[in-house]
Amino acid sequence: MEKIIYGIQQVGIGVSNLKTAWKWYKEYLGFDIRIFEDNTVAELMLPYTGGEPQQRHAALALNMQGGGGMEIWQYKGRTPQMPEIHVQIGDYGIFAAKLKSPNVQKAYEYFKAKGVEVASQPNRDCNGNNHFFIKDPFGNYFDIYEDTSVFVNKKRVTSGMGGALVGVSKIEDSLRVYQTILGYDKVVCDKTGKFDDLTTLPGGDGNFRRVLLTHSQPRSGGFAEFFGPSFIELVQCTDRIPSKIFKNRFWGDLGFIHLCFDMKNMDALEKVCNSQGFPFTVNSNVKHNDKGSFDMGEAAGHFTYIEDPDGTLIEFVEAHRVPLVKPLGIQLNMDKRDPHKPIPRWIIKMLSLKKANDI
């Protein structure tokens, strides 16, 4: 068996108030499908939660236009901490989540009309594609870029997650994770210098090396068609020494806490990670059943984490059970499916029944 990566399942976002954040992401970004909600204790993230289990409330939300979701995450037993630093682009970690848009210009006009903080005007990225940045009320940046593929047309200006902009110390070292392990084998662009599209961002007037990666072949099987293509943009400062965004903080504190991939064959993935020198730092198999199945409210799966060379957390989830229609007890058993066969569109569309107005 070989590892299969279906795509970006979600980007984790630490917030101080889950209800408030959910309402904003639903209203302005269209993330209104609640896949699961879990209000329990995070027992297995001890390397990143001060060595102690932590009470938390989390929910996974999707936008049915397609793309990855967002896991909105709030501590319940402690006050989530802000970064020690004034975060700038190029600092080590996830500076911005990439968000798909069927029409960038319309998205820009929409956010301006709605009073959302627009952090830059539409401009060309390092590959010449149109994009711009917004900032949510909680301090998180989103890179809105054009992707005309839509799974279910809800007539929204944005779809789901399509990647991340990640600050790194040395791009060559980081490629061992993002290319070799995650399969972003195609270099879309690799440029060094000053960039007009970054100048309005914190620290964006500096000098950078930017490498934009994608996968050369479409991902297939499972939910791959829903997630769609995605991009990782590695940004390396060439004129200053950055800081770690999560220095002296816990996973789950404020900001982008991880990048999560939906996948199959965790044992095969572990061998690849070990061969590249990036072993699992968290593995739900340790405390749960022989499949590593971990209950997450209505859903269940096996999850693991690795760190990239600068400590950015990357999560892998091998789903075992995906709830579809809770009142009728209808769920998708992923263990019984051919991992290379795509889930039929009509089944995925049933997730629309999980629309939620609030938490």
Secondary structure, DSSP 8 states (H G I E B T S, - for coil): ---EEEEEEEEEEE-S-HHHHHHHHHHHH---EEEEEEEEEE-S-GGGTTTS-EEEEEEEEE-TTSSBEEEEEEESSS-----SS---TTSBEEEEEEEEES-HHHHHHHHHHHT-EE-S-SEE-TTS-EEEEEE-TTS-EEEEEE----SS----S--SEEEEEEE-S-HHHHHIIIIIIT---EEEEEEEE--GGGTTSTTTTS-EEEEEEE-SS---SBTHHHH---EEEEEEESSS---BTTTT--TTSSEEEEEEEEEE-HHHHHHHHHHTT---SEEGGGTS-TT--EEETTEEEEEEEEE-TT--EEEEEEEEEEEEEGGGTEEEEGGGS-TTSB--HHHHHGGGGGB-S--
